[in-house]
């Protein structure tokens, strides 16, 4: 029994060492991929495909959370025909992924392969970074061996890496958008102070703010002299100028 225990212990230690080595190599590779200038969907797809190559029998799906709509959107997958998936979105609380996000708890589902056959697992890992919900990493695993504790820990660690990378990407995008808006404001301001034509000025006043904040329309009303009423001077993106 002591000899058997020693063999099992050494085997577990060896597996743990191998997983740690693979995790470190993948961590460097994934961080390099996520730091490129490719669109974030392509970066995530590359990471998902590499992940499926490292964990036996794994198929990965990555959903990203959109704060404005409050939905999870499928952005990447390790399957070959991921381009044909189309737009897939779910709300927190909907389905397994939505439930994992709503509770922010890892979900592991496994069938009872008691006859020693193929084992099937479904894993949903919420991705949170700096206290903000980023998305979810979902894995389907079909293999003879199942999912070892070390590979489970590996997926959880990689989930954290992807979450931090996506979080940094979102922050960077927000900063770039803010810079573009500030530049647009400065450009519009310089143009406005040089215009003497009221009609042209009115058009710029309604088009510029709408473009900067992404509004569907804008309406400028000017006060009538000696009256409390206002007159529509210019409109942007509105079908009926009288509204």
N, C-alpha and C positions, 0 to 999 in steps of 0.2 A: 504493500500500500504506500509506504514511504517513497519507494522508487517510482511508482506510478505518479504520485503527487508531484515529485520533482520534475518528471518528464512533462507533465501537464503545465506546471508552473513555468518551466523554461519555454515551452511552446507558446504560452500566452505572452510571456515577455518578448519573445521574438516577433510575434504578430504585432504587439504594441509598438515595438521599435520600427518595424517596417511601415506601419501606418503613420507614425510620427515623421518618418523620413519622406514619405509620399506627400503628407500634408504640408510640410515645409516647402518642398519643391513646387507643389501646386499653388501654395500661397504666394510665392514669388512670381510664378507665371501669371496667375489670375490678377495680381496687383499690377503687373506690367500691361496686361490686356486692358484692364479697366482704366489705365492711365493714358491710353492712346486717344487720338482725335476722331476715331470712328464714331458713328452714331451709337447712342447708348444701347439700342436694340441689338446691333451687331456685336457689341462687346459682350452683352449678356448671353447672346446665342453661342458665341465662341466659348465662354466659360461653361455654359450648360453642356455643350458637346464634350469638352475636356473632362468634365465631371463624370459624364456617363461612361467615358473610357477608363476611368480609374476605379469606379465602384462596379463590380460585376453585376450585370442584369439591371442596371439603373437607367431610367428615363426621367429626365429633369424638365420641369416647367417653372418658369419664373414670372410671377405676377408683381406689378409695381402699383403702389397706391397713389391715387391722384387726389390731392387735398381739396381741389375745387369741386369735383363731382362726388367725392366720398366713395369712390369705387376702386376695385382692383382690376387692372387691365393686364391681360396676358401679353408679355413683351418678348419672351424668348422661350425656346424649347430645344431639346436635343434631338427631336425626331427629324427625319429627313425632309418631310414635306411641311415644315412649319409655316411656309409662306402662304399655304392654302387654308390656314386656320381661320383667317379673317379676324374681325374685331370681337374679342371675347372679354366680357366684363362681369364682375359679380360685386354685390354689396357685402359689407361686413355682416355676418350672421347667415348668409346664404351658402348652403353646401358645406362641405368639409373645410375648404379653404377659408370661407367666410366665417365659420365658427371658430377656427383657429385664430383668425385675426381679431374677432370680437373679444375672445377671451385672452388673447395674446399668450396662448399656451401651445406647446408642441403636441402634435397629434400623430400617433403611430397606430395604424390598423394592420392586422395580420390575420390571414386565414389559418385554420387549424390543419396543417399538413401532418396529421398524426401518422399517416401511413409511410412517412419517409419520402414523399414525393416532392414535387416542385413547391417552393414556398413563395407566397405572394404577399407583398407589403405595400401599403400606401402611407406616405409620410408628408405631413404639412408642417413647415417650420416658419412661423412668423419672423419677419426681418424688421428689427427695431434698431435705430442708431441715434445716439444723443437724445434719447427720450422720445424720438419721433418715429411713427409708423412708416416704414419704407415699402414693405410688400411682403411676399411670402415665397419661399422655396418649396416646391412640391416635387416629390420623387415617387415614381412607381418602380418597385424592385421585384423582379421575378428571377429567382435563382435557386439552386439546389441547397446552398449553404444558409440562406437567409441573410440577415444583417447582424454582423458581430457588434459587440459593444464598442469596439475601437472604430469601426466604420460609422457607427451611430454618432460617436463623439466627433469624428472627422466631418460629417455632414453639418453638425451643429456649429462647428468652428468656421467652416466655409460659408455657412449662412451669415455669420457675423462679418466676414470679410466682404461679401457681396453687399450687405446692408450698408456698411461704412462707405464703400465705393460709390454706391448709388446716392447716398446722402451727400457726399462731397460733390458729386455731379450736379445734384439739384441746387445746392448752395451756389456753385459756380455759375449755373444757368441763371439763377435769380440775380446775381451780381452783374452778369453781362446784360441782362434785360434792363436792369436799373440804369446801367451806364448808357445804353442806347436811348433810353427814355430821357435821361438828363441831357444828352447831346441833342436830341430832337427838340427839347424845350429851349435850349440855348439858340439853336438855329432858327426856330420859329420866332423867338423874342427879337433877334437881330433883324429878321425880315419885317416884323410888325412895326418896329419903330421907324422904319424907312418908308412906309406906305402912306400916301396921302389920300388915296381913293377909298372912301368909306365902304363901298360895295366889295372891293377886293379884300379889304381888311376884315370885313365881316365873314367872308368865305373862309379865310385862313383861320379865324378865331374858332369856327365850328369844326373845321376838318382836322386841325392839329391836335387838340385835346382828345378827340374821338379816336384818332389813330394811335396816340400815345398810350391811352388806357385800354384800347381794344373795344370801345363802345360800338354798339350797332348803329347809333345815331346821335346827333347833337342838334340843339336848337338854340339860336341866339335871339333874345328879345331885347329891344331898346325902349326905354321910357319915352313917352310922348312929352313934348314940351308943355308945361302948364297943366299936365293931366296925370292921373294915377294909373292910366292905362298903358299897356305895352304893345308894341308892334313887332311882329316877326321880321327880323332883318336877314337872317340866313339860316339854312338848315342843311344837315348832312345825313344821308342814309335814311331819310324819312320820305315815304311815298306821298304823303299829303302835307304840304307845307303849312296848311292852315292849322293843323293839330299842334 
